[in-house]
């Protein structure tokens, strides 16, 4: 299933992109660090995002709507890699995190909004 391979695909794709986007203007150690940070975050975020959405969806019964769940998870998708890259001194922080943030938000939206639609279809 795609959900099982998604963390590995994210790590390879986003880690490779972060390394490539910092390759021209940095020493090898800098672009390898940027790639490693983004790969590690992409793997972990993709792995945990599905569980976080499932947990928040169950927990929110009367507390959170879909938009609030999306916003909470979105904050993590943006703030964690931003802080990690700034802390590591990555030269092209926004360029490094942009593809992961964009595709991560598309993945997040499908988890939050499609999952509820699918459940509603099964219940009916």
Residue pairs with C-beta under 8 A, 6 or more apart in sequence:
3 50
6 46
6 107
7 42
7 43
7 44
7 46
7 47
8 43
10 42
10 43
10 45
10 46
10 100
10 104
11 39
11 40
11 42
11 43
11 46
12 39
13 42
13 99
14 38
14 39
14 41
14 42
14 99
14 100
15 35
15 36
15 38
15 39
15 40
15 42
16 35
16 39
17 38
17 96
17 99
17 100
18 31
18 34
18 35
18 37
18 38
18 39
18 85
18 90
18 96
18 97
18 100
19 31
19 32
19 34
19 35
19 38
20 31
20 35
21 34
21 92
21 95
21 96
22 30
22 31
22 34
22 35
22 90
22 91
22 92
22 95
22 96
23 31
25 91
25 92
26 34
26 91
30 89
30 90
30 91
33 88
33 90
34 85
34 88
34 90
34 91
34 92
34 96
37 81
37 84
37 85
37 88
37 90
38 81
38 85
38 96
38 97
38 100
41 80
41 81
41 84
41 100
42 100
42 104
45 76
45 77
45 80
45 81
45 100
45 104
46 104
46 107
49 73
49 77
49 104
49 107
49 108
49 111
50 111
52 73
52 76
53 69
53 73
53 108
53 111
53 112
53 115
54 115
56 64
56 69
56 72
56 73
57 69
57 112
57 115
57 116
60 68
60 69
64 72
66 112
66 113
66 116
69 112
70 108
70 109
70 112
70 113
73 108
73 112
74 105
74 108
77 100
77 101
77 104
77 105
77 108
78 97
78 101
81 96
81 97
81 100
81 101
82 93
82 97
85 93
85 96
85 97
86 93
90 96
